[in-house]
């Protein structure tokens, strides 16, 4: 088939450009997907390859090939529920199986739209090894899309599932939390610092002086309000730390949590209390984000 046979006599420059891109893309995928005739009807009649690509958004490819809107909406809804369950509530012991559920359903939706487009254009449907090969290629595309989407969303937040009970009574084993990534924090924020062992409470900001006395924690000479205290008062109940003082370096925060209480060698430090306090200064780069919500087993917001 020549270029004159393919292009309509009065095709616009835009149409010729789109057709050129389509031909170039086909030359790349034809060796893998098998040869598909290029003399297909127009775009509105349902191109099989485009139908599959549009189905990356479940249901869109189904609409493109003339499917019913209700069925397309059902495809999207089922996929959304499967994906939300896998991300928010899926058991970690079966992580691969949980991830395979939305992936398998999504692949079936793509193959359905792809096959419908072939039938609409009166083209033979792939069978045997050819069908497996095409399904595998769509699966690779989905894995790439999912990986890119997760990488993008991880820049804004993360889902944390606790597998330990060291944070009780504030958190229990099995709790699921939402963490929002941000650059700066306020006093009292509950933050997630995986490099330091887990969750901590911000008690002092960059440049502020921290003093621990028998009657409480003082920030810049003022007593720390009770609502901003660490999640447990055990951390300030040991007389060995009374008199500890330190200034929070720029770009760092003073954070407390009792899970690391007792760390450090008290007997070998010249100024043990101050040395101990400095262990609770952490750089902003070590904090993954702020805990904003516990959504399971019950709902609790952290403002």
C-alpha positions in Angstrom: 0.0 0.0 0.0 1.4 3.3 -1.0 1.2 6.6 0.7 -1.2 7.8 -1.9 -3.5 4.9 -1.1 -3.5 5.5 2.6 -3.9 9.3 2.8 -7.1 10.8 1.6 -6.7 13.2 -1.4 -7.5 16.3 0.7 -6.1 15.3 4.1 -5.1 18.2 6.2 -1.5 18.6 7.4 -2.6 17.7 10.9 -4.2 14.4 9.7 -1.1 13.5 7.8 1.1 14.3 10.8 -1.0 12.1 13.1 -1.0 9.3 10.5 2.8 9.5 10.3 3.1 9.1 14.0 0.7 6.2 14.0 2.7 4.5 11.2 6.0 5.0 13.1 4.6 3.6 16.3 3.2 0.6 14.4 6.6 -0.2 13.0 8.0 -0.5 16.5 5.2 -2.7 17.9 4.3 -4.9 14.9 7.2 -7.3 15.5 5.9 -8.0 19.0 2.1 -7.7 18.6 1.9 -9.3 15.1 1.2 -7.5 11.9 -2.1 -5.5 12.0 -3.4 -4.1 8.7 -2.8 -0.4 8.4 -5.9 0.2 6.2 -8.2 0.2 9.2 -11.3 2.5 9.3 -11.0 5.9 10.8 -10.1 6.7 14.4 -13.7 6.7 15.6 -14.3 3.1 14.5 -12.0 1.7 17.2 -8.3 1.0 16.6 -7.3 -2.1 18.6 -3.9 -0.7 19.7 -5.4 2.6 20.8 -8.3 0.8 22.5 -5.8 -1.1 24.6 -3.8 2.1 25.4 -6.9 4.0 26.5 -7.8 1.1 28.8 -4.9 2.0 31.0 -7.7 4.1 32.5 -10.2 1.2 33.1 -13.4 1.7 31.1 -12.1 4.3 28.7 -11.1 1.8 26.0 -14.5 0.1 26.4 -16.2 3.4 25.6 -13.8 4.0 22.7 -14.9 0.8 21.0 -18.6 1.6 21.5 -19.3 -0.2 24.8 -22.0 0.7 27.2 -21.2 3.5 29.6 -22.6 1.6 32.5 -20.2 -1.3 31.9 -17.3 1.1 31.5 -18.2 2.7 34.8 -18.4 -0.7 36.4 -14.9 -1.6 35.1 -13.5 1.6 36.6 -15.3 1.2 39.9 -14.2 -2.5 40.4 -10.6 -1.6 39.6 -10.7 1.4 42.0 -12.1 -0.7 44.8 -9.5 -3.5 44.2 -6.6 -1.0 44.1 -7.8 0.9 47.2 -8.2 -2.3 49.1 -4.7 -3.6 48.0 -3.0 -0.3 49.0 -4.8 0.5 52.2 -5.9 -2.8 53.7 -4.1 -5.6 51.9 -2.3 -8.1 54.2 1.5 -7.8 54.0 2.0 -11.5 54.2 0.3 -11.9 50.9 1.6 -8.7 49.3 2.3 -10.2 45.8 -1.0 -11.9 45.6 -2.8 -8.8 46.8 -1.0 -6.7 44.1 -1.9 -9.3 41.4 -5.6 -8.9 41.9 -6.0 -5.3 40.5 -3.3 -6.1 38.0 -5.0 -9.2 36.6 -8.4 -7.5 36.5 -6.9 -4.5 34.7 -5.2 -6.7 32.2 -8.5 -8.5 31.5 -10.2 -5.1 30.9 -7.4 -4.2 28.4 -7.7 -7.5 26.5 -11.5 -7.1 26.4 -11.3 -3.7 24.8 -8.5 -4.9 22.4 -10.5 -7.9 21.3 -13.7 -5.9 20.9 -11.8 -3.5 18.6 -10.4 -6.3 16.5 -13.9 -7.8 16.1 -15.4 -4.4 15.2 -12.8 -4.1 12.5 -13.4 -7.7 11.4 -9.9 -8.7 12.2 -9.0 -12.1 13.6 -8.5 -12.4 17.3 -5.2 -13.6 18.6 -5.2 -17.2 19.8 -2.8 -19.5 21.5 0.7 -18.3 22.1 -0.1 -15.0 20.2 -2.8 -14.2 22.8 -0.4 -15.0 25.7 2.3 -12.8 24.1 -0.1 -9.8 23.7 -1.4 -10.2 27.2 2.1 -10.3 28.6 3.0 -7.1 26.8 0.0 -5.3 28.2 1.0 -6.6 31.6 4.4 -5.1 31.2 2.8 -1.8 30.3 0.6 -1.9 33.4 3.6 -2.7 35.6 5.4 0.4 34.2 2.3 2.5 34.8 1.8 1.3 38.3 5.5 1.7 39.2 5.5 5.3 37.9 2.2 6.1 39.7 3.5 4.7 43.0 6.8 6.6 42.7 4.8 9.8 42.0 2.4 9.3 45.0 5.3 8.4 47.3 6.6 12.0 46.9 3.4 13.2 48.6 2.6 10.5 51.1 2.8 6.9 52.2 0.8 4.2 54.0 2.4 2.7 57.1 1.4 -0.5 58.7 2.8 -1.2 62.2 4.2 -4.6 62.8 5.5 -3.9 66.3 4.0 -3.0 69.7 6.8 -0.7 70.9 4.7 2.4 70.3 1.9 1.4 72.6 -0.3 2.8 74.0 -0.2 5.5 71.4 -0.2 3.0 68.5 -0.9 -0.7 68.5 0.4 -3.5 66.4 -1.6 -3.7 63.1 -2.5 0.0 63.1 -2.5 1.6 59.6 -1.4 5.2 59.2 -1.3 7.8 56.5 1.9 9.9 56.4 2.1 13.2 54.4 5.4 14.3 53.1 6.3 17.9 53.8 9.4 20.1 54.2 8.8 21.7 57.5 7.1 20.8 60.7 5.5 22.5 63.7 5.9 21.9 67.4 3.7 19.0 68.5 3.7 17.3 65.1 3.8 13.5 65.1 6.4 12.6 62.5 7.6 9.4 60.9 11.4 8.9 60.9 12.2 5.4 59.7 16.0 5.9 59.9 15.6 6.7 63.6 13.3 3.8 64.5 9.8 5.0 63.8 7.5 7.7 65.2 8.5 10.8 67.2 7.0 14.0 68.5 8.5 17.4 67.5 9.2 19.4 70.6 11.6 22.1 69.5 12.3 23.9 66.2 15.6 25.0 64.5 17.5 27.5 66.6 15.6 26.9 69.8 17.2 26.0 73.1 16.0 22.9 74.9 16.3 22.5 78.7 15.1 19.5 80.7 14.5 20.2 84.4 12.8 18.3 87.2 9.6 20.2 86.6 9.4 19.7 82.8 10.8 20.6 79.4 11.6 24.3 78.6 11.9 25.6 75.1 13.7 29.0 74.8 13.1 29.5 78.6 9.3 28.8 78.4 7.7 25.6 79.7 6.5 23.3 77.0 2.7 23.0 76.9 1.4 19.7 78.0 -0.3 19.0 74.7 3.2 19.0 73.0 4.8 16.6 75.4 6.3 13.4 74.1 3.9 10.5 73.6 5.1 9.2 77.0 6.4 11.1 80.0 8.8 8.3 80.8 11.4 10.0 78.8 11.6 13.0 81.2 11.1 11.1 84.4 14.7 10.1 85.0 16.7 12.4 87.3 19.9 11.6 85.2 18.7 13.9 82.4 17.8 16.9 84.6 19.9 19.9 83.6 20.3 18.7 80.0 20.4 21.6 77.5 21.2 22.0 73.9 20.4 24.3 70.9 18.6 22.7 67.9 20.9 23.1 64.8 19.5 24.8 61.7 17.7 22.3 59.5 17.1 20.0 62.4 14.4 19.3 65.0 14.4 18.0 68.5 12.1 15.0 68.6 11.2 12.6 71.5 9.8 9.2 71.7 10.2 6.7 74.6 11.1 3.7 72.3 14.7 4.8 72.4 14.8 5.8 76.0 18.0 4.7 77.7 20.1 4.8 74.4 23.6 6.0 74.9 26.3 5.2 77.4 25.5 7.2 80.5 28.6 6.3 82.5 31.3 7.3 80.0 30.0 10.7 78.9 31.5 13.8 80.5 28.1 15.6 80.3 25.8 12.6 80.0 22.5 14.5 80.2 23.5 16.9 77.4 24.9 14.1 75.3 21.7 12.2 75.7 19.6 15.2 74.7 21.7 15.7 71.5 20.8 12.2 70.4 17.3 13.5 69.9 18.3 16.2 67.4 17.6 15.0 63.9 18.0 16.5 60.4 15.0 17.3 58.3 16.3 14.7 55.7 15.7 11.9 58.3 12.0 12.7 58.7 9.8 11.0 56.1 6.7 13.0 56.8 3.9 13.9 59.3 1.4 11.4 60.5 -2.0 12.8 59.6 -4.4 9.9 60.1 -4.9 6.5 61.6 -7.6 4.9 59.4 -7.6 1.3 60.8 -8.8 -0.3 63.0 -10.4 3.0 64.0 -10.1 6.6 62.6 -8.1 9.2 64.4 -6.7 12.5 63.0 -3.4 14.0 64.1 -3.5 17.8 63.6 
